[in-house]
Amino acid sequence: MPLPDDDLPDLLYTAAQVRALDAALIAAGTDGFELMQRAARAAWRALRRQWPEADQMTVLAGHGNNAGDGYLIAALAQRAGWAVSVLAVGDVDRLNGDAATALAQARAGQVDIQPWAADAFLQGVVVDALLGTGLKGPVKAPYAQAIEVINGSGLPVLAVDIPSGLCADTGQVLGCAVQAELTVTFIGLKLGLFCGQAPDHVGRLVFDDLLADGAIVAAQPLTARRLHAASLPRPAARPMTAHKGQFGRVLVIGGDHGTGGATLMSAESALRSGAGMVTLATRQEHVAAALTRLPEVMALGVQSSNQLLDPLGKADIVVIGPGLGQGSWGRSLLSMAATGTQAQVWDADALNQLAEGRATLPAGSIITPHPGEAARLLGVTTVQIQADRGHAALALAKKFSTICVLKGSGSLIAAADGRLALCDRGHPAMATAGLGDVLAGLLGALLAQHMAPYDAACLGVWLHARAGEQQGSKGRGLAATDLIPAIRQVFEELCPCLK
């Protein structure tokens, strides 16, 4: 995952949108070669900050403007007294336009430029200026071999704009991709720097807008927004006269035989995230444990859906799915819940039943699939979901007229009207069972505090991921319940209860 940086902008684009931004800047009077020079200087500055003791560089240059950036970076390093070599992958005579001008400048600066060979010797910092953002299909020879050599070199790697081989729109690895320690990207952030397999390839991410005119940038369309602490939606602060009835009654339904812990974690998360009242409807065998752990939660043992009529009628928000199961008990409870008119959060087995057509999702709801559940909901494979997570999230939101939280590294929040947000927070230690149950309860609590479903999803996903970062920094062995007090703390730091 690109390391979160508060200096990164919120706006995310496709490669085509960034090219349109570049063209708009040039049409408005900024010289194209000047933009290339700014990009090279930005990459050179970031490189020196990242590796202040370095004095050697190997640039691998392909064709197009990405190669032009590489030649200019090499010229800057040469002037600084570094030992510099450029390995040209392909025929340099094919370069044209600004890239050809950059090549001429590197030659004028006496940069050593040699043709690429499979046994080429790399030294110092390796600069990946091979393929850029225009790549669509699988990486072909000799670029694939060059990427293999880069990744096997054990040397520090700077990727110019995007690691070569990574799709700028989806983050999918197109056959193979450079594994960079530092990526410096320009003009607009590409969605593919955060999605798919990008977290294993981008390293630290640095952005430079190349002094782009803000008015021109603001006029261009974008694909998504990156969730950022400064711009997150927030519930209102509470007045001193606040009472529990103002912050909603959340009904959590689930916990079939052997899975009572899942629904208990959802109920605890809802309680600790600010819901006014929480009721838990579960198997009778789990009631004693629920009352022992959470005496503040009203725990009801239910054997049939008819027993849900009263609590469902009193609930402002429903969270259903954690530990629900797909047996007759879980199916009957979901069918009853689906008759409710309140906003609902559907997770886990509720989504599996939704995929099988056993229930209809109420309006104003949130679904929280992981990639496997998303694949079942869309009737495709998990590989297809992960290949283009943004498209999958939007497709789910539109198919079910809902807010979709597609969980995973770089979680996405999509609305049926086309809004798309991305969360770049989180930690690998969060790869453990139960975190989805905690998220479902948190989302239910935010809905109960009168947040719109899309806003609640954006805030909830960010709080969950940020708490995971905090707890994950302690190392492996993170338990889902570790997140609940951390969420409460992060929530209060972000938006205090009192004004």
N, C-alpha and C positions, 0 to 999 in steps of 0.2 A: 504494500500500500504506500503511495506517496506520503511522506511524513506530513501530517497536517501543519499548515503554516498560516497564521492569521493574516499574512500579507497576500495570500492568494485571493484572487477575485472570486465572486460568487457565480459568475456566468460561465456556462459550459456550452461548447459548440461542437458541431461535426467538422470534419476536415473541409468539406465544401463550404461551410459557413465561414471558416477562418480564411479560406482562399478568397471568398467574396469580400471579407473585411480588408484583406491585403489589397485587392483590386480597387476597393473604394478609396483607400488611403492614397494609392497611386493616382487615381483619377482626380483626387482633390488637390494634388500637387506635390506629394511626397515622392521623391525619386526612388525607384525600385532598388537600385544599387545602394542608395543611402540606407534603406531599410535592412538590406543584407549586411551592411557594415555595422549597423546598430546591433543586429543579432549576434554577429561575431564578437563584438566588444562585450556584450552582455554575457555570452558564454565564457569568454576569456576571464572576465571578472569573477564569475561564479567558480570557475575552475581553480583560480589562484586562492580563493577563500577556502575552498574545500581541501586543497592539497598545497598548503603554503610552502612546503619544503621541496616540492617537485621542481625539476629543471630539465626534464626530458618529455618528449611527446611523440606519439605516432598517430597520425590521422588516417583513417580509412575512408576514402571518398568515392562516392558513386557518381550518379548523374543528377542533373537538376539543381534546384536551389539549395537543397540540403548539402550537396557537395560543395557548392559555392561558399556556404557558411564555413565548411571545413577548411577550404583553402585560405580563407581570410583569417580564421583562428590560427592556422599554421604560420601565416605571415606575421601575426602579432607576436606569437611565441618566438619566432626567429629574431625579430627585432629586440626582444627582451633578453636575448642571449641564450635561449634554450637550445638543446640538441633536438632538432625537429626533422621528421621524415614523413612524407605522405605516400601512402600506398593507394594507387589509383586502380579501383576495381572496374575494369572496362576501359574502353578507348577514350582518352581525354579529348580527342578531336571531335567527339560527339557533343561536347558541351557547347552551349550557345547562350546568348543573352547575358544576363547578370552573372550567371555561373562561369561563363567564359571570361568575363572581365575579372572575376575573382581569381581564376586560374592564372591569368596574365599577371595579376598583382603578386601572387605567390611566386611566380617565376622571376619576376623583377626583383623580388626580395631574396632571391637565391635559395629558396626553399628546396630541399632535396625531394624530388618527386620521382617515384619508381613505380613500374607496373606491379600489380598484385600478383603474388605467387603463393601457392599453398604452403610452402615452407618459409614464408616471410618471417622476419624477425621483428617482434614488437618490443618496444621499450617505453618506460615512463608511463605517463597517463595516456590511455588509448581514447581517441576521440572518434565516436561513431557518427560519421556523416555519410552513411550509405544510402538509405532509402527514403527517409522522410515520411510525410503523412499521406502521400498519394497511393500507397500500396493497397491493392485490392485482393489479388490472388496470392497463392502460396509463393514463398520466397524460392527463387530458382538459383541455379549455379550461374556465376561463381559466388554470388552473394551468400548463399547458404553456407558454403565452405568458409567464407570470411567471418561470418557470425560465429561459426563453430570455433574458429581459431581465437576470436576475441573472448568468448566465454571460457575457453580452456586456458587462457593466458595467465590467469591469476593476478592480472594487473588492474589498477583502478580504471574505471570506464566512465566517460562522460558521453551521454547521448544528446545529440543536437536535435531539438524540437520533440522527438519521440524516439524510443529505442527501435532500431530497425527491425522489421518483422512483426511489429505490434500494430493492430488495426486501430487507427485514430478514432474511429467511431464506436467500436465495441470493446476494445481491449483484448480481443481474441488474438492469440498467437497464430500467425499465418505460416504454419510449418515449423518455423524456428524464429527466435527473437533474441536480440542482445539483452544481456542482464547487466544493467547499468547501476552504478552507485549514485550517480547524479544525472538528472535530466533537466535541461534548461529549455523551456518552451516559450513561444513568442506570440504576441498580438492577442490571442484568445486561448483559454484553456480548452483542450480537447477532452470530450467525454471519455474517450478510450484510454486516457491516462489514469482513470480511476476504476474502470469496470473490468469484468472478465478476469483475465490472467495478468493484468497490468501490475497488481501489487507485487508480484515476484520479479518484475523487470524494470520498474521505473526508478526505484531508489528514492533519494531525496529529490523533491521537485522544486525547481525555481522558476518563477515566471517573470517575464519582462514584456511590457506592452509596447516597447520600441517607440515610446513617446507618441503613441497614436492619439489622434484627436478624439477626445471623449464623446463629442457630439456625433461623430461618424460611427463610433463603436455602439453608442446607445441606439442608433437608428437601425442597426442590423438585427435580424432575427437570431434567436438562440434556441438551444435544444433543452437545456435543463439548468437548474440552479443548485449550487453546492450549499448545503446547510452550514451556516456560519453563526457563531454565538451572538454576534452583533445584530443579526437580522432575523433571528428565530421568532416565530409567533409565541406569545406568552399569555397565560390567563391573567385576569385582572388581580391586583392585590386585594386582600381581604379587609373589609372594614372591621373596626373594633367590635361591632355588634353582630359579627357573623355567627351563624349557627349551622348545625349539621344539615338541616334541611335545604340549605342553599347550595350544597355541593354534591347533591345527587346520591341516589341509592343504586349501587352496582350489584347486579345479580350474576354470580359466577356459577356456571353449570358444567359439571363434568366429574371425572374421577370414578371410572368403572372399577371392577374388582382388580386390585393390584396396581392401580395407577392413581391412587388418591393424592399422592404427593404433587402431581402436576397441577391439579386444580387448587390445592392448598397454596402453592407458590403464587398462582395467579391472584388468589384472594388476598394474600399478604401484600403482594405488590400493589394491588388496587388500594388497600387500606393505607399503606405507607406513602402512597403517591398523592394523597389528598382527597380521596372520595369521602363524602360525608358519612355514608353507611355502606356496609358490604354484607351481602347475604350469600351464603354458599349452599348450593343444592347439589348433593352428592349421594353416593351409596351410604346406607345407614352404618355400615361397618367403619366408615371414615369419620363419622361425626365426633366420636370421643377424642380422636387425635386432633381434629380441628379445634375443638373447644379447649383442649389442653394447650395447644400451641398458640391459638389466636382467640382468646375469650371475647375480644371485641367484635368478632365476626359472628353473625347469626347463622349457625349451621343447621341445615335441614336434611334429614334422611328421606330420600324419595325412591319409591319403587316403581312408580308409573308416571306417565306424563300428566295425568290429571292432577297430581299433587303440585305441579308447577303453576297451575292456574292463578292461585292467589299471589305467590311471590312475583310471578311475571307481570301481573297487573299492577303491582306496586313499584316495580323497578323502573328507573329512568334509563339505565344502560344495561345491556346484557353482554357478558363475555362467555363464550361457549366454545368448547373443543378440547382444551387440555385434559388428557386422560379420559375423554368421552368414550372412546372405543367405537367399533362399528357393528356391535351386536344389536339385538332388538331393543335393549334398554337405551343405548345411546341414540339409536335412530328415532325412537319415540320422543325422547327429550328434545332432539333437534327439530323435529317436526312441530312440536308445540312452540318452541322458542321462535321459530320462523313465522308464527302467526302474530308475533308482537309488532307493535308499530314504532318502538323506540330504536335508536341507533344501537348497533351491535358490533362486537368484535368477534370474528370467526377465525379460529386457529386450529391447527392439528387435525384431529379426526373430523371436525366439522367441515373442513375443506375436502377431506377425502370423500365424505358423503355428498358434498356439493358437486364434486367431480363425477360422481356416479348418478347424478340427477335425482337424488333422494330428497332434496330440500331446495327451497327458493330463498335467496338472500334478501332480507328486508332492505328497504331504501335507507340511505344515510349510513351505511355500515362500512367497516374496514375489514379487509382480509389480509392475513399475514403469512403467505406461503413461503416455505423454503424452496429451493430449485426443484426438488423432486415433486413436491406438491403442486408447484406451478406447472410442471410438465403434465401431470395428470389432469389438471384443470383445463389445459389447452389442447390435450390430446397429442402431445409431441414428446420428444425425448429430453432428458435432463441436459444432454449435450447441446441440444438446440437452444434450450433456455439460456445456458451459460454462454453460448456463442454470441448472443445479442440480448443482454439482460434488459436494456432500456426498452427495446421493442416488446419483449415479453411482458414487462410490467405494465406498459400502456395497453397492450392487447388484453390483459386480464382486467384492467380497470374498465375498459370499454365493453368487454363481453358481459361483465356482471354489473355494470353501472355502479361502480363502487370506488372506494379508495383502496389501492393495492400497495402493500408493503412487501416488496420482494427482498427477502432476507439474504444475508451473505456478506462477503467482503465487498464493501461499496454498496450498502443497502440502498434500494431505490424506492421512492414514494411516488406513485402515479395516480392521477385523477382521470376520470372519463372524459373531461374536457381538454385533455392533452397536457396538463401541467405535469412536470417531472422534476423531482428533487433527488439529490444524491447525498449520502452521508459518508464522509471520508474518515470518520473517527472509528475507533475500535482497537482490538488487540487480539493476537493469535490465541492467547489463553482463553478467549471466549468460545473456543471450539469445544464445547462441553454440553451435556444434556441439561435441559430445563430452562435455558435462557429465553426461549420463545414463550414459555409459560409466564415468565416474569414480564416480558414485553407486552403480552396480551393484557395482563392486569393493569399495567401502567397506562396503556392506551384507553382502557375502560375508565380509569380514574380521570384522565384528561378530558374525555368526552363528558363525564359527569360534572366537570367544572366548567361546562358551557363552551368548550372549544369546538370549532367547526371540525368535521372529520379530517380534512386534509391538513389543517393546522395541527390538530392533535397528533396525527401520524408523524408529521415532520418533527415536532418537538419531542415526542415520545421516542422516536428512533434515535435522535441525537442524544437525549439524556441517557438512554440505555447504553449507547456506544461509548459515551464519555465516561460513564461509571465503569464500564468494562475496561477502558484504558487505565483508569485509576487503580482498579483492583488487579488488572492483568500485569501491571508494573511490578507486582510482588512475585511474579513467576507462575509456573505451571501449578495446576491443582485448584484453579478457580472453581468454586461451586456457584450454582445459579443464585442461591440465596445470599451469597456475598454481595451481589449487585444491589439488593433492595435497600440497605442503609446508605450505600454509595449514591444511589439514584436520589434518595431524599436529600442528601447533602448537596449534590450537584444542582438539583432543582432549586434549592434555596439560594445557592450562590448565583444562579442565573437570574432568577426572578423571586425576590424575597416575598414572604407571605404578607408582611406589612409594607406599607409605602415607606 
